[in-house]
Amino acid sequence: MSIDEKKYNAYLKILKEELVPALGCTEPIAIAYATAKAREVLGCFPEKVIVKCSGNIIKNAKSVVVPNTGNLRGIKASAVTGMVGGDASACLEVLSKISENDVKTVKRLMDTELCEIEMLPEDANLHIIVQATFKDEYSEVEIIHTHTNICRIQKNDKIIFEKDYGKENFNAPLSDRSVLNVKDIYEFVNKLKIEDVKELLEKQIKCNLKIAEEGLTKNYGVNIGRMLMECYGNDVFTKMRAYAAAGSDARMSGCSMPVVTNSGSGNQGMTTSIPVAIYAKEKNIEAEKMYRALVLANLVTIHQKTGIGRLSAYCGAVSAACGSGAGITYIEGGTLEQVEKTITNTIANISGIVCDGAKSSCAAKIASCLDAANMAHCLAMKDVCFEVDSGIVKKNVEDTISAVGRLGRVGMKETDVEVLKIMLNQ
């Protein structure tokens, strides 16, 4: 094996760290996780809860349906549901055990002054602080940078748990990502022992295809997935877009089925994995090659998100579509150079798509991004790639990915602020 054992194990660790199940959109779920934990630490149901969120958390939690709540939406619904029936030990599946009685309680409490929402200005993109009080006692739980990264737990004046963090170092809670590059990812995929990832990938395929099928058969959002099949037919490229979009249709509308995420996002997890699984099925590709293509797709997505961060004004479906496009190129026998061209071609086309929060139109953005990735794949298989210095395209794929990281992390910072102001009618 030319890729050394240390790097091989590092790549496995990254996959296991990022491909995790989540029930519902991860921003409102992170709020529910924080309030459930705060209630647990307090030891009783609070009289008052203050939920402080960064702008990107507010943006992504504002319009999405909270699962298992009977169509309740938004930050307050997430917070109250987490307090009433959340299971903090379940992490991103914190709301999996919400009962009908819990929902009745949540709806009653929504009309009270129990929960107060505040915005954390000029802050890390992913940051939540929850304070829960009962009489003279209080608890505080703080999450930063990733959706379950608790950095502080406090009961009254006693710090129960605390770890250092820098507000700018958003990758601090994660394992080292400097090992990621497209060349080594490609080599890792070819040398991979399938048994090391089979269980992980089978769960990703099973969960994500199941919610896609749910979205295609029932009414969720505006039914982007079903519309694509009705208007454009049943060919493999339409199916890839339709199934991924349908998964988002269902998930953004509160479907209670879990998905396996990528880089903290269920939509990114579905956009990365579903097209590869559908393509392999339609083309009768052997399972081993599909697994290798899925690993490539997932790691390419993670690699791009490393420079951008969990949340930003840069639409995560772009990065995920680059990943799935690269996976399709791999299935078709593409060389390393053709995989790199697929990534570059996708970035050259759609890297300007803005994230304006989690909501039903995410399904349409996913379909558009996958259309661009399919075009990028077709160009790459003809050994065609956009020229160096065509916009943000650089001399090699790593420099282009770095440029995207800079665009999403630095260049779109003010865009992020203005998007939130528009959404809040400011």
Backbone torsions as a table, in degrees:
resi	resn	phi	psi	omega
1	MET	NA	118.1	-176.7
2	SER	-77.8	-27.8	172.2
3	ILE	-79.2	126.1	-170.4
4	ASP	-71.4	163.3	-174.0
5	GLU	-62.6	-37.2	-179.0
6	LYS	-61.7	-46.4	-179.7
7	LYS	-70.1	-37.5	177.1
8	TYR	-56.7	-48.4	-179.3
9	ASN	-68.5	-33.2	177.2
10	ALA	-63.8	-40.9	179.0
11	TYR	-66.3	-39.8	176.5
12	LEU	-62.0	-41.8	179.8
13	LYS	-62.9	-41.1	179.1
14	ILE	-62.2	-44.8	178.7
15	LEU	-60.2	-46.4	-178.2
16	LYS	-67.9	-29.6	179.2
17	GLU	-72.4	-34.0	-171.7
18	GLU	-98.0	-30.9	-176.8
19	LEU	-90.9	81.5	-176.3
20	VAL	-123.6	150.5	-178.9
21	PRO	-76.3	146.2	175.9
22	ALA	-143.8	141.8	177.4
23	LEU	-106.8	107.0	-179.1
24	GLY	92.8	170.5	178.6
25	CYS	-59.6	133.6	-166.7
26	THR	-70.5	-22.4	178.6
27	GLU	-72.3	-53.6	174.2
28	PRO	-61.1	-31.9	178.1
29	ILE	-67.3	-37.5	176.7
30	ALA	-63.2	-37.8	176.2
31	ILE	-63.3	-47.0	179.0
32	ALA	-61.3	-39.1	177.8
33	TYR	-61.9	-43.6	-179.3
34	ALA	-66.3	-41.7	-179.2
35	THR	-71.7	-36.2	176.3
36	ALA	-62.3	-41.6	179.2
37	LYS	-67.3	-40.2	179.3
38	ALA	-63.1	-41.0	176.6
39	ARG	-63.5	-42.5	179.0
40	GLU	-60.0	-44.3	-179.1
41	VAL	-68.8	-39.3	178.9
42	LEU	-64.1	-35.2	177.1
43	GLY	90.0	3.7	177.8
44	CYS	-161.7	172.9	179.1
45	PHE	-77.6	130.9	-173.2
46	PRO	-75.6	158.7	172.5
47	GLU	-86.5	-28.2	-177.5
48	LYS	-148.3	139.6	177.4
49	VAL	-132.9	128.9	174.1
50	ILE	-111.4	123.9	-179.0
51	VAL	-113.3	112.7	178.9
52	LYS	-103.4	126.4	-174.4
53	CYS	-129.3	145.5	170.3
54	SER	-68.4	161.5	-176.7
55	GLY	-58.0	-38.2	-178.8
56	ASN	-69.7	-32.2	174.2
57	ILE	-65.5	-45.2	178.3
58	ILE	-60.5	-44.2	-178.7
59	LYS	-59.0	-42.9	-175.1
60	ASN	-86.8	-15.9	-179.7
61	ALA	-101.1	-12.1	-171.3
62	LYS	-63.4	-41.1	-167.7
63	SER	-115.6	-3.8	-172.7
64	VAL	-90.5	149.8	179.1
65	VAL	-78.8	135.5	178.5
66	VAL	-85.4	125.2	-175.5
67	PRO	-63.8	149.6	177.0
68	ASN	65.3	22.0	-177.6
69	THR	-115.9	4.8	-177.8
70	GLY	70.7	39.2	172.1
71	ASN	81.7	19.6	173.8
72	LEU	-74.1	145.8	-177.2
73	ARG	-125.2	155.0	164.7
74	GLY	96.0	-176.8	-171.8
75	ILE	-68.2	-48.0	-177.9
76	LYS	-62.4	-42.6	178.4
77	ALA	-61.0	-41.4	178.4
78	SER	-62.4	-47.0	-176.6
79	ALA	-64.5	-46.9	-177.3
80	VAL	-67.8	-40.1	179.4
81	THR	-63.4	-40.5	176.5
82	GLY	-60.9	-40.1	179.2
83	MET	-68.5	-42.1	-173.5
84	VAL	-71.9	-47.9	-172.2
85	GLY	-137.5	11.7	-177.1
86	GLY	-72.4	145.0	176.6
87	ASP	-111.3	98.3	-174.6
88	ALA	-61.2	-26.8	-179.6
89	SER	-67.6	-17.5	-179.5
90	ALA	-88.5	1.7	177.0
91	CYS	52.9	-118.2	-175.4
92	LEU	-75.7	-0.9	170.5
93	GLU	-108.1	30.7	-175.1
94	VAL	-56.6	-28.8	-177.0
95	LEU	-101.1	18.2	-175.3
96	SER	-71.2	-19.4	-176.0
97	LYS	-111.1	20.0	179.4
98	ILE	-65.8	127.9	-177.9
99	SER	-98.7	171.5	176.5
100	GLU	-62.5	-38.5	177.1
101	ASN	-65.1	-37.1	175.7
102	ASP	-60.3	-44.1	-178.9
103	VAL	-62.5	-41.2	177.1
104	LYS	-60.3	-42.3	178.6
105	THR	-65.1	-43.6	179.1
106	VAL	-59.4	-47.5	-179.0
107	LYS	-61.1	-37.1	177.6
108	ARG	-67.2	-42.6	-177.2
109	LEU	-73.3	-21.6	179.3
110	MET	-61.5	-25.4	-178.7
111	ASP	-93.7	9.4	178.9
112	THR	-107.8	-179.7	178.5
113	GLU	-98.4	21.9	-179.7
114	LEU	-56.5	-46.5	-169.7
115	CYS	-113.1	131.0	178.9
116	GLU	-121.2	135.1	-178.2
117	ILE	-109.7	133.2	175.5
118	GLU	-130.9	153.5	176.8
119	MET	-100.8	138.0	174.3
120	LEU	-89.6	105.7	-175.6
121	PRO	-80.0	155.6	174.1
122	GLU	49.1	53.8	-169.2
123	ASP	-131.5	179.3	172.1
124	ALA	-57.9	148.9	-175.7
125	ASN	-65.2	-33.3	178.7
126	LEU	-119.0	103.1	-175.2
127	HIS	-153.7	127.5	179.2
128	ILE	-135.8	131.8	172.7
129	ILE	-127.6	123.3	179.5
130	VAL	-116.2	128.9	173.1
131	GLN	-118.4	122.6	179.3
132	ALA	-116.1	132.8	-177.0
133	THR	-126.9	147.4	172.2
134	PHE	-144.8	113.0	-175.8
135	LYS	55.1	-118.8	-176.1
136	ASP	-96.0	6.6	-177.8
137	GLU	-110.9	154.6	176.9
138	TYR	-150.4	160.2	172.7
139	SER	-131.8	152.2	174.9
140	GLU	-133.7	137.6	175.7
141	VAL	-129.8	130.8	-178.7
142	GLU	-123.1	132.2	178.0
143	ILE	-122.7	138.2	178.2
144	ILE	-146.3	145.2	170.6
145	HIS	75.6	-44.4	172.0
146	THR	-127.8	161.5	-166.4
147	HIS	-68.2	-18.8	179.6
148	THR	-123.4	13.3	-177.2
149	ASN	-83.3	85.5	176.3
150	ILE	-73.3	120.9	-178.6
151	CYS	-105.0	-12.3	178.7
152	ARG	-156.5	135.0	171.1
153	ILE	-129.6	128.9	-176.6
154	GLN	-134.3	138.4	173.3
155	LYS	-122.3	112.9	-174.0
156	ASN	55.7	-123.9	-178.4
157	ASP	-95.5	7.0	-176.0
158	LYS	-102.9	125.2	174.2
159	ILE	-80.9	114.0	-179.8
160	ILE	-83.5	-36.9	-179.0
161	PHE	-151.1	139.5	177.3
162	GLU	-158.4	141.4	172.5
163	LYS	-140.4	151.3	-177.2
164	ASP	-70.3	149.8	173.6
165	TYR	-154.5	155.1	171.3
166	GLY	-111.3	134.5	-176.1
167	LYS	-63.3	-25.2	-179.1
168	GLU	-89.5	-22.9	-175.8
169	ASN	-89.0	78.4	-172.6
170	PHE	-73.9	-12.2	176.7
171	ASN	-94.0	2.0	-175.8
172	ALA	-56.9	-38.5	-178.6
173	PRO	-74.6	-7.7	-173.3
174	LEU	-99.9	160.6	174.2
175	SER	-67.6	163.3	-174.3
176	ASP	-57.8	121.8	-179.9
177	ARG	-102.0	-0.3	180.0
178	SER	-66.2	-15.4	179.3
179	VAL	-74.6	-13.2	-174.5
180	LEU	-81.4	129.2	167.7
181	ASN	-156.8	156.0	-170.9
182	VAL	-64.1	-38.9	-179.7
183	LYS	-60.5	-47.9	-179.0
184	ASP	-71.8	-32.5	174.8
185	ILE	-60.8	-45.4	179.6
186	TYR	-61.2	-42.9	179.3
187	GLU	-67.5	-41.8	178.0
188	PHE	-59.0	-43.6	-179.6
189	VAL	-60.4	-41.9	-178.6
190	ASN	-71.5	-29.8	-177.8
191	LYS	-95.0	-5.7	-172.5
192	LEU	-59.6	137.5	168.7
193	LYS	-85.4	114.6	-172.7
194	ILE	-57.3	-34.5	-178.6
195	GLU	-62.9	-19.2	179.2
196	ASP	-73.3	-20.4	-175.1
197	VAL	-128.6	-5.4	-171.2
198	LYS	-57.5	-48.4	-178.2
199	GLU	-62.3	-42.9	179.7
200	LEU	-61.5	-45.9	-177.7
201	LEU	-72.5	-35.7	177.9
202	GLU	-63.5	-36.5	177.0
203	LYS	-66.9	-40.9	178.2
204	GLN	-61.3	-46.3	-179.9
205	ILE	-63.9	-48.4	-176.1
206	LYS	-61.1	-52.0	-177.7
207	CYS	-64.0	-46.8	-172.6
208	ASN	-73.6	-34.9	175.1
209	LEU	-70.9	-33.2	-179.2
210	LYS	-64.6	-44.2	179.2
211	ILE	-72.0	-29.4	174.7
212	ALA	-63.7	-44.4	177.8
213	GLU	-64.3	-36.8	175.1
214	GLU	-60.8	-44.1	179.8
215	GLY	-66.2	-28.1	179.2
216	LEU	-80.5	-23.5	-173.5
217	THR	-102.9	-15.8	-178.8
218	LYS	-126.9	169.6	-177.1
219	ASN	-87.2	112.1	175.7
220	TYR	-136.1	134.3	178.8
221	GLY	57.2	-131.8	175.7
222	VAL	-107.2	15.1	173.9
223	ASN	57.0	52.4	178.7
224	ILE	-59.5	-45.2	-178.1
225	GLY	-59.0	-48.2	-179.5
226	ARG	-65.4	-39.2	179.2
227	MET	-61.0	-40.8	179.5
228	LEU	-60.6	-42.7	179.3
229	MET	-66.6	-39.7	-178.5
230	GLU	-69.8	-36.6	-174.1
231	CYS	-90.6	-31.0	-171.2
232	TYR	-116.2	-1.4	173.5
233	GLY	96.5	-158.0	-167.1
234	ASN	-124.1	19.3	-179.1
235	ASP	-72.4	166.3	-171.7
236	VAL	-63.3	-39.0	-178.2
237	PHE	-69.9	-34.8	174.6
238	THR	-67.4	-42.4	179.4
239	LYS	-60.9	-41.0	179.4
240	MET	-58.4	-46.2	179.4
241	ARG	-69.1	-42.0	-174.4
242	ALA	-65.9	-44.8	-178.4
243	TYR	-66.1	-43.4	179.1
244	ALA	-64.1	-42.9	178.9
245	ALA	-64.9	-39.6	-179.5
246	ALA	-64.0	-36.6	175.6
247	GLY	-60.6	-41.4	177.7
248	SER	-70.2	-39.4	174.4
249	ASP	-48.4	-51.1	-176.3
250	ALA	-69.4	-45.2	-173.8
251	ARG	-67.3	-42.1	-180.0
252	MET	-69.8	-18.3	-178.9
253	SER	-101.4	16.3	170.8
254	GLY	91.8	14.5	177.9
255	CYS	-56.7	137.9	-174.0
256	SER	-88.8	10.9	176.4
257	MET	-85.1	138.9	177.8
258	PRO	-76.5	157.1	170.8
259	VAL	-125.6	160.5	173.6
260	VAL	-96.8	122.0	-170.7
261	THR	-83.5	170.9	167.1
262	ASN	-139.2	125.3	179.6
263	SER	56.5	39.3	175.0
264	GLY	81.5	9.3	-175.6
265	SER	-133.3	128.9	174.8
266	GLY	-69.5	-39.2	177.4
267	ASN	-61.7	-39.1	176.2
268	GLN	-68.0	-38.1	177.6
269	GLY	-61.4	-42.5	179.9
270	MET	-71.6	-41.5	-178.8
271	THR	-65.5	-33.3	178.3
272	THR	-72.4	-42.8	-167.3
273	SER	-98.5	-41.2	-173.3
274	ILE	-60.1	-47.0	-179.8
275	PRO	-59.2	-38.2	179.3
276	VAL	-65.4	-44.0	179.9
277	ALA	-65.0	-42.3	179.7
278	ILE	-66.2	-44.4	-179.2
279	TYR	-61.0	-45.0	-179.7
280	ALA	-62.5	-40.7	179.9
281	LYS	-66.1	-46.5	-177.4
282	GLU	-67.0	-30.8	-177.7
283	LYS	-97.1	5.6	-179.9
284	ASN	54.9	44.8	179.0
285	ILE	-80.5	139.3	179.9
286	GLU	-63.9	150.5	-172.8
287	ALA	-58.2	-40.4	-176.8
288	GLU	-60.8	-42.3	180.0
289	LYS	-67.7	-37.2	176.9
290	MET	-61.6	-43.6	179.4
291	TYR	-60.6	-44.4	179.5
292	ARG	-62.9	-41.4	178.6
293	ALA	-64.2	-37.7	178.3
294	LEU	-65.9	-40.1	177.4
295	VAL	-63.0	-44.3	177.1
296	LEU	-58.8	-48.9	-178.6
297	ALA	-59.2	-46.1	-178.7
298	ASN	-64.5	-44.3	-178.1
299	LEU	-70.3	-34.8	175.7
300	VAL	-63.9	-41.6	177.0
301	THR	-62.7	-47.5	179.9
302	ILE	-60.3	-42.3	-179.6
303	HIS	-57.8	-44.6	-179.9
304	GLN	-68.7	-40.9	-178.2
305	LYS	-69.4	-20.6	-179.9
306	THR	-59.7	-39.5	-179.0
307	GLY	-83.3	-16.6	-177.1
308	ILE	-95.6	-41.4	-174.2
309	GLY	102.8	167.0	-177.6
310	ARG	-59.9	-46.2	-174.3
311	LEU	-128.5	140.7	177.7
312	SER	-167.8	-172.3	174.8
313	ALA	-85.4	0.5	-178.4
314	TYR	-94.0	121.1	-175.3
315	CYS	-63.3	122.8	-177.8
316	GLY	-67.2	-19.8	178.7
317	ALA	-64.3	-25.7	177.8
318	VAL	-63.6	-50.5	179.9
319	SER	-62.0	-41.8	-179.0
320	ALA	-67.1	-38.3	177.5
321	ALA	-66.2	-36.7	172.6
322	CYS	-56.6	-43.7	179.9
323	GLY	-62.4	-50.1	-178.2
324	SER	-67.3	-36.7	176.0
325	GLY	-60.1	-42.4	176.6
326	ALA	-62.7	-37.6	177.6
327	GLY	-63.3	-40.5	178.0
328	ILE	-64.8	-42.1	177.1
329	THR	-60.0	-40.4	178.0
330	TYR	-62.9	-45.0	179.1
331	ILE	-57.1	-38.2	-178.0
332	GLU	-81.6	12.8	176.8
333	GLY	82.1	19.8	-178.5
334	GLY	-64.1	144.0	176.2
335	THR	-76.0	172.5	174.2
336	LEU	-55.7	-44.2	-178.7
337	GLU	-62.6	-37.4	179.6
338	GLN	-72.4	-33.7	173.1
339	VAL	-63.0	-45.1	178.1
340	GLU	-61.2	-39.6	179.1
341	LYS	-67.0	-35.2	177.0
342	THR	-61.6	-45.2	178.7
343	ILE	-62.6	-48.7	-178.5
344	THR	-61.8	-44.4	-179.2
345	ASN	-62.6	-37.9	178.9
346	THR	-67.1	-47.1	179.4
347	ILE	-60.6	-41.7	-178.7
348	ALA	-61.6	-24.7	-175.2
349	ASN	-90.5	-50.3	-164.0
350	ILE	-124.6	20.1	-176.1
351	SER	-73.6	1.3	178.7
352	GLY	-97.7	5.1	-177.8
353	ILE	-70.0	128.5	-174.9
354	VAL	-93.2	140.4	172.3
355	CYS	-87.9	116.8	175.1
356	ASP	-115.5	41.2	173.7
357	GLY	95.1	167.1	178.8
358	ALA	-85.7	127.7	-179.5
359	LYS	-173.0	-175.8	-171.2
360	SER	-63.2	-29.2	-177.7
361	SER	-72.7	-7.6	173.7
362	CYS	-58.0	-33.5	179.5
363	ALA	-61.8	-39.5	179.0
364	ALA	-68.4	-38.7	178.3
365	LYS	-65.1	-39.6	176.6
366	ILE	-59.6	-46.3	179.6
367	ALA	-61.1	-41.5	179.7
368	SER	-65.9	-42.3	179.7
369	CYS	-64.4	-40.1	179.1
370	LEU	-69.7	-32.5	173.8
371	ASP	-60.9	-43.6	177.9
372	ALA	-65.2	-39.4	179.7
373	ALA	-66.0	-37.8	176.7
374	ASN	-63.8	-42.3	176.1
375	MET	-61.6	-43.7	179.5
376	ALA	-60.0	-41.9	177.3
377	HIS	-61.1	-47.4	-178.1
378	CYS	-62.4	-40.4	176.9
379	LEU	-64.1	-44.3	-177.7
380	ALA	-62.6	-38.6	-179.8
381	MET	-67.8	-16.7	172.2
382	LYS	-96.8	10.2	-177.9
383	ASP	59.5	35.7	177.5
384	VAL	-106.5	133.6	179.0
385	CYS	-146.1	146.0	177.0
386	PHE	-61.8	145.0	-172.3
387	GLU	-71.9	155.5	174.0
388	VAL	-57.5	139.1	-179.0
389	ASP	69.5	16.2	167.0
390	SER	-79.6	94.7	-174.4
391	GLY	67.3	-122.0	-178.0
392	ILE	-94.4	6.3	177.7
393	VAL	-69.8	127.5	-177.2
394	LYS	-109.7	-172.1	-169.8
395	LYS	-69.9	-21.2	177.0
396	ASN	-148.7	169.5	-172.9
397	VAL	-66.0	-33.5	-179.2
398	GLU	-67.7	-40.1	177.3
399	ASP	-67.5	-34.9	177.6
400	THR	-66.7	-42.6	177.1
401	ILE	-63.4	-39.0	176.6
402	SER	-63.2	-38.0	177.9
403	ALA	-63.4	-39.4	177.5
404	VAL	-65.3	-40.9	176.4
405	GLY	-58.7	-43.9	177.7
406	ARG	-64.2	-42.5	179.1
407	LEU	-59.6	-49.4	-176.9
408	GLY	-72.5	-35.7	-174.0
409	ARG	-84.8	-40.6	-174.1
410	VAL	-107.8	-53.4	-172.5
411	GLY	-63.3	-30.9	-175.3
412	MET	-102.0	16.9	-179.5
413	LYS	-63.1	-47.6	179.4
414	GLU	-68.7	-34.1	175.3
415	THR	-58.9	-42.5	179.1
416	ASP	-57.1	-45.2	-179.6
417	VAL	-62.4	-45.2	-177.2
418	GLU	-69.3	-37.1	176.9
419	VAL	-59.1	-45.7	-179.9
420	LEU	-64.5	-41.4	177.8
421	LYS	-60.7	-41.5	178.1
422	ILE	-63.6	-44.5	-179.4
423	MET	-64.3	-31.5	-179.6
424	LEU	-94.5	7.6	177.9
425	ASN	58.0	40.9	179.3
426	GLN	-97.7	NA	NA
